[in-house]
Amino acid sequence: MKLKITGRERSRRQGRAATTVLERLAILVASLLLSVGLIAVLSGFFAGRDQAGVSGSSSAPGVAFADLGHAHLAPGQPHPRYNSDPPTSGAHLPEPVAHDEARLNDDQVLEALAAGDVVVFYGDSTPPPGLRSLARAVAAPFTPALATAGQAVILAWRPGATGIVGAAWTHLISVANATDPALRSFIQYWLGKGAPGRCC
């Protein structure tokens, strides 16, 4: 015996199939929304538990020094004692860097570091071999505007410096020559990372 399906039965079965597809689609959309909502809630919870200023990692390159702040001194106001030589943080006169490959005073160094620049010191009156090309490989050529923006690698003569000394905000690294990969890593890591909370 052969069953004959009527037009009504066929449309009822098609209606059930359409309902099943819609139900599956609704379940999928609800699951996605629930997942996104759960991720957002958990992200907010864990972000709220994060301690600002506390780094869980000691993998930042260079030797770290305590942050002495980035306050600007008034003309004639005495400078504090810094905790590193060259200084890597501390109160200073707001004196921008106008040229690289020149001798910088501590105020210029600190203003540059606070902005996010990396200053690379050398002991002779001219940069050692390979230092200029390294600086140009990791940043644009020096301009005062680039330094003010905290995106410059500033080469600086510092009489008495032994080898090459890289400085970033609260960090120093000392290497024998410009080909040491630790110097490139230091510059790439710290460039653009100035004093926390610095607005101007």
N, C-alpha and C positions, 0 to 999 in steps of 0.2 A: 504494500500500500504506500502510495506516494503522498506526502503532505504538501498541501498547497499553501503558500504563504500569501496572505492577502496584502493589499496596499497599506492597510492600517497597521498590520503587524510589522511590515517592513519599516514604516516610518517610526514606529515605536522602538524598534531595535536600533535604528540609526540615532534616535534621540538619546537612548541609553549610552551609546558609544560616544556621542558628543559630550554628554554629561561626564563620562569617565575621563575623557581628555581634559575637560575643564577642571575637574576635581584634581587631577594630577598636576596640572599647571598651577592651580591655587596652592597646593601643598608645596610645590617647588618654590614659588615666590615667598610663601610664609617662612619656609625653612631658610631661605637666603636672608630675608629681613631679620629673622631671629639671630642668625649667625653674625651678621653685621652689627646688630645691637649689642650682642654679648661681647664682641671684640671691642667695641667702643667703650662699654662699661668697664671692662677689665683694663683697658689702656688707661682710662682716666683714674682708676683705682691705683694702679702701679705708678703712674706718673706723679700722683699725689704723695706717694710714699718716697719718692726720689729726694735725696738730700742735695740741695744746690751747693755747688762748690766742692763737693766731695767726689773724688774720682775713684772708681773701683779698679782702675788699671794704672799700673806704673810703667806702661809701655811707651810713654811719651819720650821722644829722644832728648838727650842732653841731661845736664845736672840741674835739678830744680832748686830754687831759692824761695824763701818765704816772700809773699807778696806784701810789699811795703806801701801799696796804694799808688794812685796816679794823680794826686792833688797838684794843682798849679800853684806855684809860689808867686807872691807879689815881688816886684823889683826891690832889691835890698834885703829881702827876707832871707835868713840863713838857710843853707841847704842841710838836710839831715845827713846822718851817717848812713851810707848804703851798705848792704850786706854782701855785695859781690863787686869785683873789679874786672871788667867794666860793669857798671850798675845795670840791673835788669828790671828794677821797679823802684818807685819812690817819688816823693814830691820833687818838682822841678819847675823851672821857668818854661813857659810854652814857646820854645824856639824851634821852628821848623827847619828841616834839612833842605838846603838850596842846591847842593852839589854832592855827588858821591866822588869817591877816590880822593877824598880830602880828610883832613883831621877834624873830628867832631868833638865838641865839648859834651859833658855829661847831660846837659839840658837837651841838646839836640838828639842824643842817643835815646834818652828816655821818652821824648816826645814821639820819636819814630817807633820805638818798641810799643808804646801805649796804643798807637794807631794800628799796629799789626804788621809793621815792616820787620824784616830780619836784617840785622846789621852784621856784616862780616868784616872783622878786623884783621889787619896784617901789620907786621912790624917794620917793614921797609917803606920807603917813600913811594914805591910803585907796587901795584898788586903782583903777587907771585904768579908764575905760569899756570894757566888753566883757570884762574879764579874769575876773570872777566867772562870767559865762555860759559862757565858753570852758572854764573849769575844770569846771563842772557838766555840760558837754556831753560831756567825755571821761572823766569819772570820777564816782563817787558823791559826794555831799556829804561834806565832811571830818568824820571822827570820829577820836579817838585810836586806836581799834582798827583802823580802816582804814589809818592811818599805820603802825602797828606791823606790819601785814601787808604793807606795801610797795605798796599799791594807791591811795595818795592823791595828789592834786595839791594841794600846800600853797602857799597864797599867803602871801608874807612881805614885810613892810616892811623895807627895807635902806637906811637913810639914805645918800645919795650915789650910789645906783644911777641910772644914766642909761637912760631908756627902760625896757624890760622885759628881764630876764635870766632865762633858764630854766637850771636846773641838774639834772643827772642824775649818776650815778656816773661819774666821769672825763670828763664832757662839760659844756660850756656853750654857750648860744646867746644872742645879744643881738639884739633887734628893737625897732623904734620904737614899735609899738602892738600891742594884742591881736588885731587883725584880720589881722596878717601870717600867711599860711598856714604859714610855716616854723615858727612857734611851735607850732601844732596838730600838725604832723608830728613835731616834736621830742618833745612830750609823749606822743603815741600810740606812738612808737617805743620810748621809754625807760621808760615806766611799767611797773613790775613787774620791771625788770632792774637789780638792785642789785649789790653787791660780789660778785665771783666767789668761791665757796666759803664764803660767809657762812652759818652754820648758826643763829645766834641773836642 
